[in-house]
Amino acid sequence: MDTTTISIHGAAELLSAVPYQLGFHPSHSIVLLSVRPGRGRLGLTVREELATLRGPYGRAVAGDLAGLMADDAAAYVIAVRYPGPADPAPAEDAGLQAILAALAALFDHVECWNVTETYYEPLDPDDGMPLADPRPVEELRETNAAAAFTAAGVAPLDSREELVRLPAAGPAETRSARRAATRAWDSRVAIPGPALWAEWQRPLLDEFLMLLSRAAEPAWDETALIETFPRQLGRLAALLHDPIGRDGVLMAMLEPEALAAVAAHLATAPGGPGEDTAAAGPGPVGEAVPDGWPIDPRLGVVVGPEAAAAGLRVLTSAAALASEKRRGCPLAVAAWLAWWSGDGLRAAEWGARALEHPDAPPLAELVLTMIDQRITPWLPGRAERVLTGVE
């Protein structure tokens, strides 16, 4: 996998990098950045709503967030406030004061910044008072770091809502996908349990792997997938409705060397209707784990960031096309993959949406519980967005 390392020099470059790490331009928020010892590599990035920190449980939430920074072995923490137009001054903002007090209890060194729609300024971490004259926010859009992110093909979206929005699907593609899903599920019911793997689950899993391969190519975004493969995406929604098929899809999003373990599992697992059999059995163990890649604790193999992004494109496309009774499963699996790849915001949103549908599997509730309990995947040395949706 090719990676790009972006060096950041100075406060302006650091602040300009925050929207790229989150994936969207924050507002009405506090963002905490963990700075690791040594070379000052950025670690955990956490975003929280200012309204939550001002609420009755604000100090408890602030304590949890400060604890996450400590768990990340931060040498020091940078707190960035993104107020709305009607928010109070920093020194009078109860949300900012709550997070600064929690950080002061755990860290000797805390930096604080205030970034508005028109200017940015450093703040005293003791009381939130400005330490210097404000600078125009346009400077943050013209830094070398921002240019490096742009050159790497990374661009933040305008808002949190845009980040979690499902892709658009036309009426013709939607009808085609839903008819394919119905036919696929009807054919499953007619197949005896012992033959499900060979005659139904494996062929549809192979079709999913084809979609995953296409989605890994730059030209195949959600729109292209929906317009070109509506029937295959419809059949994927049916496959995800099947417990063993869903387990297969979850494991198939691992690195290629795990596919033998996936096949071995599906070939021997029960496949009868209504059997919600969890994946079991060890698989190949990766000898070298690249820095910042999540690990599947069952199979011991890594999920690369490109594979995670491709999987999310396929799953959200399937969810966009699915009927109400089949949308919960692709949303739940998308939530799991988002959480597992460190994107807590989309994981929380899609997990909650999945529970609005009658087919939502227990996986959706599990993802929301993980986020609610501040449980993060094992992410060694990660310098990307993590739990951006802790809310």
N, C-alpha and C positions, 0 to 999 in steps of 0.2 A: 504494500500500500504506500502510495506517495503521500507525504505529509508536508505541510508548510508551517514553519515556525516564524512567528511575527514578533520582533523585538519592539518593546515599548519604552520610550524615553520621555519622562516628564509627565506632569499631571494632565496636560491637555490630551496627550496621546492615550493615556489610560482611560480618561473619561470618554474619549471618542470610541474606544473599543467596547464599552459596556453594551450598547444596543446590538452589536454584532454577536456578542456572547449570548445575550438573551434571545436573539432572533427577532426582536421588535423594539420599537422605541418606547421605553417605560414612561408612565405618568402616574401621579397620585401614589407614588411608591417609594420605598427604601430598598436600595440594592447594597448588599454586603459583598465585598471581595476579599477573599483570603489570600494573603501574600506569604508564600512559603519561605523558610529560612534559606540561607545560601545565596543563590543567584536571584532571588526574588521572583520566582516563577509564580504565576497566578494559579490559584487552586480553586476551591469551591466558590461558586457564585450563587447567591440566594436573593430572591426578590420577595418583598412582602408589601401588602397594601398599607398605606398610611392609616386608613380608616380602621383597620384591624388593630394596629398598634395604639390607636387612640381609644379603643373600646375597653370594655370592662376586663377583658383578659389580656390587654395589651402588654403588660409587664411580664406576664407568664410567657406569652409568645416571643417577646424580645429575649427573654432568658433562654428559650429553646434555640433561637437563631444564633445567639452568641455561643451556646454550647456546640452547635454544629461547626462554627468557626474553630473552636478549640479542638474538636474531634478531628478536624482537617489539619491539625498541627500548624496552624497559622503563626507566623512570627509576629505579624500585626495585621490589622483589619482596616480596610477603607470603607467607610459608609458614605453612600451617595444618595441624597434626597432629591426626588423628582416631584415637586409640588404641582398642584393644579392652580389655575388662575385665582381661585377664591380661598386658597389655603392660607393659614396664618404665617407670620414671619417665623423663620427657623427657631429663634429663641423662645417663641411662644407655642411651638408645635409639640403637643404632648406625645405624639408618636415618635418624633425624632428624639425627644428627651428620654423616652423609655428605652430606645435601642442604644443610645449613648451610655446610659447608666448601666445597662446589662453588659456592654462591651468593656466599660471601665472596670467592672468587677473581675474580669478575666484577663485583660490585656493591658500591658504598660504603655503600649503605643497604639493609638487610634487616630486615623486621619478622617476628616469629614468634609464633604463638598455639597454644595447646593446648585442644582442645574435646573434652570427654568426654561421657558420657551424662548426667552430673549437673552439671558446672560447666565454665567456660571461664576461661582465664588467659593473660596475656601472658608470653612467655618471652624471656630474654636470647639474642639470635642468636649470641652468642659461645660459650655453653656449654649452653644449654637450661635454665638455672635460672629459676624463677619470678621475675617482676619485681614482682608485686603479689598481693594476696589474691585467691583465686578468686571468681567471681561465679556465681550460679545460671544454668544453661543455659536455663531457662524465659524469661529475658530476651530471648534471641535469637528466640523465637517471637512476641514482642510488639512488634517494632520497626515503625516507619513503613515501612521498606523491605519487610518481610514482608507488611504489609497492602497495599502497592502491588502486589506480585506477585500476591497473592490476588485483588485487584480486577481485575487484568488477565487473570484466568483461568488463571494458572500455579500448579501445585502439584507439589512434588517427590514422587516415589514413595518407598516405604519402604526399598528396597534396590536394589542394582545388578542382582540377579537379576530383579526385577520389571520393570526397565527393558528388558531384552532378551528377555523372555518373549513368545512368539507368542500371538496371541489364541486363545481357545477356539472350537472348531467342533463342532457337534452331528453325530450320525451321519447324519441325513437330508441335511443340507447337504453333508457330506463325500461321500456316495454320489453326489449330484447333480453335484457339481463334478467328481468323477473320471470319471464317465460322459461328461460334456460334454468333458473334456480328451481322452479316448480317441477320441470321435467326431470332434473337431476335428483331431486328428493324423492319423487314418485318412483324412479327406477331403483333407488336404494331400498325402499320398503319391500320391493319384490325380490331382493337378493337374499338368500339364506346367510345367516351370520358368519359361518366359517368361510364363505366366499367373498365377503365384503372387501377384504384387503385387496385381493387380486382383481376383482371385477369393478370396484367402485372407488375405494379410498386411494389406492396406489395410482390409478390413472388420473384422478383429480389432483393428487399431490404433484404428479409430474407436470400437470398443466399449471399449477401454482408456481413451480420452479421455473417454468418458461416465462411467466409473467414477471417473476423476480429478476430473472436475467435481463429481460427487456428494460425493466425499471431502473436497472443499474447503469444504463446508458444515458448520457446527458440529454439526448433528444426526446426521451420517453418520459414526459411529465404526466401528471394526472389527466390532463385533457386528452393527450395522445392515447393513453391507455384506455380511457373511457370510450373514445370514438372508435378505436381499432378493435378492442377486445371486450365488448359488453357481455357477450355470452359467456366467455371464460370467467369474467368477474362475477357474473351471476352464479355460475357453478361453484366458484370459490365461496360465495356466501352460503351455499348449501353444504359444502364440505365443512365449513367452520361450525355449522349447526350440529355436526356429528362429533361426539366427544373424542373419538380416536383420531378422526381427521383433524380436529383442532389441535390435538397434541402433536400430530405430524407436522402441521404448519408451523407451530411454535419452534419445534426442533429444526425444521428445514431452514430456518433463518439463521442458523449457525454457519460456521465456516465449512467449506466443502468436505473436509476430512471427517465431519460428523455425520455425513449422510449414510454411511454404512451402519452406524448405530441407530439412526432413524429407521432405516429399512428393517433392521433386526428387531427393533421394538414393534413396529407395525405388523410385521409378519407373524409375530407370536402373540400379540395382544388380543384380548377378547374384542369382538366387534359387533355384538348384538345390539339392537335398539335399546336405548336407555341406559347402556352401561357407560358410566362416566369414569373410565379407568385412567388414572394418572400415569404419566410416563415413568418407567422404572428401568433400573439396570444401568451400570456404568458404561461409559463410552470411551473413546480415545482421549487421552490427556495431552494437551499442548505442552511442548517442552519449553517454549519461550513465549511469554505473554507480552505483546507490545504495550508500551506505556499508555494508559488511559483507555484500554479496551475492557468492556464488561465481560465477566466470566459467568457461564452457566454452571451452577453448582452441581447439577446432576450429571452433565456430560463432560465437564472440565475443558470445554473449548471456548473460543472467544467469538464475540459478535463484533465484526468490524463496523466502523461508523458508516461506510458506504452501504453495507448490507442492511443496516438499520434504516437508513434513509430510503433505500429501495423498497424495503418491506412496508414502511409507512405509506409510501406512494400507492402501492398495490392495495393495502388494506383500506385506506381512506377512499380510494376509488370504488372498491367493492361496497363500502358502507354507503357512499353517495348514491349508488344504483339500487341498493337493496330495498325491499319493502319493509314496512314497519315491523313485521313479525320476524324478519331476518336481519335487521340492521344491528341489533344488540351484539351479536357475536363478532363481526368484524370490528366494531368499535371497541369491544373489550380486549381483543387481541392487539389492536393498535395502541390502546392504553398501556397494556403490558409492555409492548416493545418500546414505547416512548419512555416509560419509567425505567426500563432496563438500560436504555441508552442515555439516561441522565436528564431527560426532559420532563420534569415533574409537572410543569404547567399543562402541557397537552395531555399528559397521562391523567391528571385530575379531571380535566374537562371531558375527555372522551370516556373515561370511566363512569363519570356521572351521567353522561348522555346514554351510555349503554344500559344503565339501570332503568331508563325510561321506557325500554322496549321489553316485550314479554319473553324474548329468547335470550336475555342477558345471562351468560354463564356465571358461576361463582367467581371466576377470574376477575370480573369487573369489581366486585366488592373487595376482593383481596388487594387489588392495586390501590383502591382508595384507602384501605386500612394501612397499607404500607406508607402512603403519603401522609396520612393523618398522624401516624406514629413516628414520622420523620425517619423512616427506615430507608436508607439509600442502598443501591447495588454496590458491590465491591468495585471501586473505581480507583486503582492505584495510580497516583501521580497525575490525576486527571486535571487538565487545565482548560476545560470546556464548560459549557453551562450545565449545572447540576441543580436539581430541585428548584428551578426557576419559578415553579408554581406552588411553592410552599405558602399556602394561604389559609 
